[in-house]
């Protein structure tokens, strides 16, 4: 039951932002950029497991992952200059995310 409620809430937020992107893309982008999913995931995790140490480590991992995850957008920033299409930028961004995962693992190993 709890899993279904968490899934429904997350799906509603994503669906709302996706719908809003057609009408107000700048507002939808701002909403998605907010740490809504982080806020929800942290409180859901703590409520379910009641483990403050694990929740703090979870938050630290998110803190490291946020700037690393921005690697996904690098090809889009360079798309015009490099004359690459959306699919190429998208696949390149995913490739950079894979590299970012290993960077994240390396940094969180220090925490």
PyMOL CGO cylinders between C-alpha atoms (Angstrom):
from pymol import cmd
from pymol.cgo import CYLINDER

trace = [
    CYLINDER, 0.00, 0.00, 0.00, 2.78, 2.46, 0.92, 0.3, 1, 1, 1, 1, 1, 1,
    CYLINDER, 2.78, 2.46, 0.92, 4.70, 1.61, -2.25, 0.3, 1, 1, 1, 1, 1, 1,
    CYLINDER, 4.70, 1.61, -2.25, 1.60, 2.27, -4.36, 0.3, 1, 1, 1, 1, 1, 1,
    CYLINDER, 1.60, 2.27, -4.36, 0.99, 5.64, -2.66, 0.3, 1, 1, 1, 1, 1, 1,
    CYLINDER, 0.99, 5.64, -2.66, 4.61, 6.69, -3.18, 0.3, 1, 1, 1, 1, 1, 1,
    CYLINDER, 4.61, 6.69, -3.18, 4.47, 5.60, -6.81, 0.3, 1, 1, 1, 1, 1, 1,
    CYLINDER, 4.47, 5.60, -6.81, 1.22, 7.47, -7.42, 0.3, 1, 1, 1, 1, 1, 1,
    CYLINDER, 1.22, 7.47, -7.42, 2.49, 10.70, -5.85, 0.3, 1, 1, 1, 1, 1, 1,
    CYLINDER, 2.49, 10.70, -5.85, 5.74, 10.63, -7.83, 0.3, 1, 1, 1, 1, 1, 1,
    CYLINDER, 5.74, 10.63, -7.83, 3.87, 9.80, -11.04, 0.3, 1, 1, 1, 1, 1, 1,
    CYLINDER, 3.87, 9.80, -11.04, 1.45, 12.68, -10.47, 0.3, 1, 1, 1, 1, 1, 1,
    CYLINDER, 1.45, 12.68, -10.47, 4.28, 15.17, -10.02, 0.3, 1, 1, 1, 1, 1, 1,
    CYLINDER, 4.28, 15.17, -10.02, 6.10, 14.00, -13.15, 0.3, 1, 1, 1, 1, 1, 1,
    CYLINDER, 6.10, 14.00, -13.15, 2.89, 13.86, -15.18, 0.3, 1, 1, 1, 1, 1, 1,
    CYLINDER, 2.89, 13.86, -15.18, 1.90, 17.34, -14.05, 0.3, 1, 1, 1, 1, 1, 1,
    CYLINDER, 1.90, 17.34, -14.05, 5.28, 18.78, -15.02, 0.3, 1, 1, 1, 1, 1, 1,
    CYLINDER, 5.28, 18.78, -15.02, 5.15, 17.00, -18.38, 0.3, 1, 1, 1, 1, 1, 1,
    CYLINDER, 5.15, 17.00, -18.38, 1.68, 18.41, -19.05, 0.3, 1, 1, 1, 1, 1, 1,
    CYLINDER, 1.68, 18.41, -19.05, 2.75, 21.87, -17.93, 0.3, 1, 1, 1, 1, 1, 1,
    CYLINDER, 2.75, 21.87, -17.93, 5.77, 21.78, -20.28, 0.3, 1, 1, 1, 1, 1, 1,
    CYLINDER, 5.77, 21.78, -20.28, 3.37, 22.16, -23.23, 0.3, 1, 1, 1, 1, 1, 1,
    CYLINDER, 3.37, 22.16, -23.23, 1.82, 25.29, -21.77, 0.3, 1, 1, 1, 1, 1, 1,
    CYLINDER, 1.82, 25.29, -21.77, 4.55, 26.90, -19.65, 0.3, 1, 1, 1, 1, 1, 1,
    CYLINDER, 4.55, 26.90, -19.65, 7.90, 25.19, -20.35, 0.3, 1, 1, 1, 1, 1, 1,
    CYLINDER, 7.90, 25.19, -20.35, 9.87, 27.64, -18.21, 0.3, 1, 1, 1, 1, 1, 1,
    CYLINDER, 9.87, 27.64, -18.21, 7.67, 26.95, -15.18, 0.3, 1, 1, 1, 1, 1, 1,
    CYLINDER, 7.67, 26.95, -15.18, 7.72, 23.19, -15.80, 0.3, 1, 1, 1, 1, 1, 1,
    CYLINDER, 7.72, 23.19, -15.80, 11.51, 23.28, -15.98, 0.3, 1, 1, 1, 1, 1, 1,
    CYLINDER, 11.51, 23.28, -15.98, 11.67, 25.19, -12.72, 0.3, 1, 1, 1, 1, 1, 1,
    CYLINDER, 11.67, 25.19, -12.72, 9.35, 22.72, -11.00, 0.3, 1, 1, 1, 1, 1, 1,
    CYLINDER, 9.35, 22.72, -11.00, 11.36, 19.73, -12.21, 0.3, 1, 1, 1, 1, 1, 1,
    CYLINDER, 11.36, 19.73, -12.21, 14.58, 21.43, -11.08, 0.3, 1, 1, 1, 1, 1, 1,
    CYLINDER, 14.58, 21.43, -11.08, 13.22, 21.78, -7.56, 0.3, 1, 1, 1, 1, 1, 1,
    CYLINDER, 13.22, 21.78, -7.56, 14.33, 19.06, -5.20, 0.3, 1, 1, 1, 1, 1, 1,
    CYLINDER, 14.33, 19.06, -5.20, 10.76, 17.73, -4.94, 0.3, 1, 1, 1, 1, 1, 1,
    CYLINDER, 10.76, 17.73, -4.94, 11.79, 14.17, -5.66, 0.3, 1, 1, 1, 1, 1, 1,
    CYLINDER, 11.79, 14.17, -5.66, 14.63, 14.50, -3.14, 0.3, 1, 1, 1, 1, 1, 1,
    CYLINDER, 14.63, 14.50, -3.14, 12.29, 15.82, -0.47, 0.3, 1, 1, 1, 1, 1, 1,
    CYLINDER, 12.29, 15.82, -0.47, 9.85, 12.99, -1.11, 0.3, 1, 1, 1, 1, 1, 1,
    CYLINDER, 9.85, 12.99, -1.11, 12.47, 10.25, -1.31, 0.3, 1, 1, 1, 1, 1, 1,
    CYLINDER, 12.47, 10.25, -1.31, 14.24, 11.35, 1.88, 0.3, 1, 1, 1, 1, 1, 1,
    CYLINDER, 14.24, 11.35, 1.88, 11.06, 11.52, 3.96, 0.3, 1, 1, 1, 1, 1, 1,
    CYLINDER, 11.06, 11.52, 3.96, 9.68, 8.28, 2.47, 0.3, 1, 1, 1, 1, 1, 1,
    CYLINDER, 9.68, 8.28, 2.47, 12.96, 6.49, 3.19, 0.3, 1, 1, 1, 1, 1, 1,
    CYLINDER, 12.96, 6.49, 3.19, 13.19, 7.78, 6.75, 0.3, 1, 1, 1, 1, 1, 1,
    CYLINDER, 13.19, 7.78, 6.75, 9.52, 7.01, 7.46, 0.3, 1, 1, 1, 1, 1, 1,
    CYLINDER, 9.52, 7.01, 7.46, 9.89, 3.48, 6.13, 0.3, 1, 1, 1, 1, 1, 1,
    CYLINDER, 9.89, 3.48, 6.13, 13.23, 2.50, 7.70, 0.3, 1, 1, 1, 1, 1, 1,
    CYLINDER, 13.23, 2.50, 7.70, 13.61, 4.87, 10.68, 0.3, 1, 1, 1, 1, 1, 1,
    CYLINDER, 13.61, 4.87, 10.68, 17.39, 4.91, 10.14, 0.3, 1, 1, 1, 1, 1, 1,
    CYLINDER, 17.39, 4.91, 10.14, 18.75, 8.45, 10.51, 0.3, 1, 1, 1, 1, 1, 1,
    CYLINDER, 18.75, 8.45, 10.51, 22.34, 7.45, 9.61, 0.3, 1, 1, 1, 1, 1, 1,
    CYLINDER, 22.34, 7.45, 9.61, 21.21, 5.85, 6.38, 0.3, 1, 1, 1, 1, 1, 1,
    CYLINDER, 21.21, 5.85, 6.38, 19.03, 8.87, 5.59, 0.3, 1, 1, 1, 1, 1, 1,
    CYLINDER, 19.03, 8.87, 5.59, 21.96, 11.25, 6.12, 0.3, 1, 1, 1, 1, 1, 1,
    CYLINDER, 21.96, 11.25, 6.12, 24.17, 9.13, 3.86, 0.3, 1, 1, 1, 1, 1, 1,
    CYLINDER, 24.17, 9.13, 3.86, 21.34, 9.10, 1.30, 0.3, 1, 1, 1, 1, 1, 1,
    CYLINDER, 21.34, 9.10, 1.30, 21.19, 12.93, 1.44, 0.3, 1, 1, 1, 1, 1, 1,
    CYLINDER, 21.19, 12.93, 1.44, 24.99, 13.20, 1.05, 0.3, 1, 1, 1, 1, 1, 1,
    CYLINDER, 24.99, 13.20, 1.05, 24.84, 10.92, -1.99, 0.3, 1, 1, 1, 1, 1, 1,
    CYLINDER, 24.84, 10.92, -1.99, 22.15, 13.12, -3.52, 0.3, 1, 1, 1, 1, 1, 1,
    CYLINDER, 22.15, 13.12, -3.52, 24.23, 16.23, -2.82, 0.3, 1, 1, 1, 1, 1, 1,
    CYLINDER, 24.23, 16.23, -2.82, 27.16, 14.75, -4.75, 0.3, 1, 1, 1, 1, 1, 1,
    CYLINDER, 27.16, 14.75, -4.75, 24.93, 13.40, -7.53, 0.3, 1, 1, 1, 1, 1, 1,
    CYLINDER, 24.93, 13.40, -7.53, 23.22, 16.70, -8.36, 0.3, 1, 1, 1, 1, 1, 1,
    CYLINDER, 23.22, 16.70, -8.36, 26.21, 18.46, -9.95, 0.3, 1, 1, 1, 1, 1, 1,
    CYLINDER, 26.21, 18.46, -9.95, 27.44, 15.20, -11.48, 0.3, 1, 1, 1, 1, 1, 1,
    CYLINDER, 27.44, 15.20, -11.48, 24.04, 14.60, -13.07, 0.3, 1, 1, 1, 1, 1, 1,
    CYLINDER, 24.04, 14.60, -13.07, 24.31, 17.94, -14.86, 0.3, 1, 1, 1, 1, 1, 1,
    CYLINDER, 24.31, 17.94, -14.86, 26.78, 16.22, -17.20, 0.3, 1, 1, 1, 1, 1, 1,
    CYLINDER, 26.78, 16.22, -17.20, 23.70, 15.00, -19.07, 0.3, 1, 1, 1, 1, 1, 1,
    CYLINDER, 23.70, 15.00, -19.07, 23.01, 18.55, -20.28, 0.3, 1, 1, 1, 1, 1, 1,
    CYLINDER, 23.01, 18.55, -20.28, 26.50, 19.30, -21.61, 0.3, 1, 1, 1, 1, 1, 1,
    CYLINDER, 26.50, 19.30, -21.61, 25.81, 17.97, -25.13, 0.3, 1, 1, 1, 1, 1, 1,
    CYLINDER, 25.81, 17.97, -25.13, 22.63, 20.04, -25.31, 0.3, 1, 1, 1, 1, 1, 1,
    CYLINDER, 22.63, 20.04, -25.31, 24.56, 23.17, -24.38, 0.3, 1, 1, 1, 1, 1, 1,
    CYLINDER, 24.56, 23.17, -24.38, 27.04, 22.45, -27.16, 0.3, 1, 1, 1, 1, 1, 1,
    CYLINDER, 27.04, 22.45, -27.16, 24.51, 21.14, -29.71, 0.3, 1, 1, 1, 1, 1, 1,
    CYLINDER, 24.51, 21.14, -29.71, 24.36, 24.25, -31.90, 0.3, 1, 1, 1, 1, 1, 1,
    CYLINDER, 24.36, 24.25, -31.90, 28.08, 24.87, -31.82, 0.3, 1, 1, 1, 1, 1, 1,
    CYLINDER, 28.08, 24.87, -31.82, 28.84, 21.22, -32.67, 0.3, 1, 1, 1, 1, 1, 1,
    CYLINDER, 28.84, 21.22, -32.67, 25.87, 20.93, -35.07, 0.3, 1, 1, 1, 1, 1, 1,
    CYLINDER, 25.87, 20.93, -35.07, 24.55, 17.76, -33.45, 0.3, 1, 1, 1, 1, 1, 1,
    CYLINDER, 24.55, 17.76, -33.45, 20.95, 16.58, -33.49, 0.3, 1, 1, 1, 1, 1, 1,
    CYLINDER, 20.95, 16.58, -33.49, 18.70, 15.97, -30.52, 0.3, 1, 1, 1, 1, 1, 1,
    CYLINDER, 18.70, 15.97, -30.52, 19.14, 12.16, -30.63, 0.3, 1, 1, 1, 1, 1, 1,
    CYLINDER, 19.14, 12.16, -30.63, 22.93, 12.51, -30.71, 0.3, 1, 1, 1, 1, 1, 1,
    CYLINDER, 22.93, 12.51, -30.71, 22.86, 15.00, -27.83, 0.3, 1, 1, 1, 1, 1, 1,
    CYLINDER, 22.86, 15.00, -27.83, 20.53, 12.72, -25.87, 0.3, 1, 1, 1, 1, 1, 1,
    CYLINDER, 20.53, 12.72, -25.87, 22.65, 9.58, -26.32, 0.3, 1, 1, 1, 1, 1, 1,
    CYLINDER, 22.65, 9.58, -26.32, 25.82, 11.56, -25.60, 0.3, 1, 1, 1, 1, 1, 1,
    CYLINDER, 25.82, 11.56, -25.60, 24.22, 12.89, -22.42, 0.3, 1, 1, 1, 1, 1, 1,
    CYLINDER, 24.22, 12.89, -22.42, 23.39, 9.37, -21.29, 0.3, 1, 1, 1, 1, 1, 1,
    CYLINDER, 23.39, 9.37, -21.29, 26.99, 8.37, -21.97, 0.3, 1, 1, 1, 1, 1, 1,
    CYLINDER, 26.99, 8.37, -21.97, 28.17, 11.26, -19.81, 0.3, 1, 1, 1, 1, 1, 1,
    CYLINDER, 28.17, 11.26, -19.81, 25.76, 10.13, -17.08, 0.3, 1, 1, 1, 1, 1, 1,
    CYLINDER, 25.76, 10.13, -17.08, 27.38, 6.69, -17.10, 0.3, 1, 1, 1, 1, 1, 1,
    CYLINDER, 27.38, 6.69, -17.10, 30.76, 8.35, -16.61, 0.3, 1, 1, 1, 1, 1, 1,
    CYLINDER, 30.76, 8.35, -16.61, 29.16, 10.54, -13.94, 0.3, 1, 1, 1, 1, 1, 1,
    CYLINDER, 29.16, 10.54, -13.94, 28.02, 7.44, -12.06, 0.3, 1, 1, 1, 1, 1, 1,
    CYLINDER, 28.02, 7.44, -12.06, 31.63, 6.35, -11.64, 0.3, 1, 1, 1, 1, 1, 1,
    CYLINDER, 31.63, 6.35, -11.64, 32.62, 9.86, -10.55, 0.3, 1, 1, 1, 1, 1, 1,
    CYLINDER, 32.62, 9.86, -10.55, 29.78, 9.74, -8.01, 0.3, 1, 1, 1, 1, 1, 1,
    CYLINDER, 29.78, 9.74, -8.01, 30.96, 6.35, -6.69, 0.3, 1, 1, 1, 1, 1, 1,
    CYLINDER, 30.96, 6.35, -6.69, 34.50, 7.66, -6.33, 0.3, 1, 1, 1, 1, 1, 1,
    CYLINDER, 34.50, 7.66, -6.33, 33.42, 10.82, -4.44, 0.3, 1, 1, 1, 1, 1, 1,
    CYLINDER, 33.42, 10.82, -4.44, 30.91, 9.06, -2.17, 0.3, 1, 1, 1, 1, 1, 1,
    CYLINDER, 30.91, 9.06, -2.17, 33.60, 6.52, -1.29, 0.3, 1, 1, 1, 1, 1, 1,
    CYLINDER, 33.60, 6.52, -1.29, 35.20, 9.35, 0.68, 0.3, 1, 1, 1, 1, 1, 1,
    CYLINDER, 35.20, 9.35, 0.68, 32.03, 10.12, 2.62, 0.3, 1, 1, 1, 1, 1, 1,
]
cmd.load_cgo(trace, "trace")
